């Protein structure tokens, strides 16, 4: 039988990256490079010239990064708070659905007879 006649599985092909993906990656690479150079510049200024004037220049040229850093720092915190709430809600739903005690719900209700019977 000749190859390519449909006998056998088709070879896996990788989907080519779209232009939007390339553009997005380029933009993020530029932003992170800009941020790294900004940090390096601030570090050099602090190391070489420690005075009130250099402090004022640093504050004047970097103040707009602080809100961004605040947002970036609160994102993981918000994620973990939401994750804890979702897990607590899941445990509550399991307890109410299977009529489990709190201890049984934490163990997963794996023991035989862990389900209570209805009166």
VENZI-V446696 format. One record per pair of residues at least 6 apart in sequence whose ideal C-beta (glycine too) atoms are under 8 Angstrom apart, sorted by the first residue. I is the first residue (numbers start at 0). GAP is how many residues later the second one is. If there is no record, write none. Layout:
# VENZI-V446696
I&GAP / I&GAP
This chain:
# VENZI-V446696
0&6 / 34&30 / 37&24 / 37&27 / 41&16 / 41&20 / 44&9 / 44&12 / 44&13 / 45&8 / 45&12 / 90&14 / 90&15 / 93&6 / 93&11 / 93&15 / 94&6 / 94&7 / 94&9 / 94&10 / 97&7 / 97&11 / 97&16 / 97&17 / 98&16 / 98&17 / 98&19 / 99&9 / 99&14 / 99&15 / 99&16 / 103&7 / 103&10 / 106&7 / 108&6
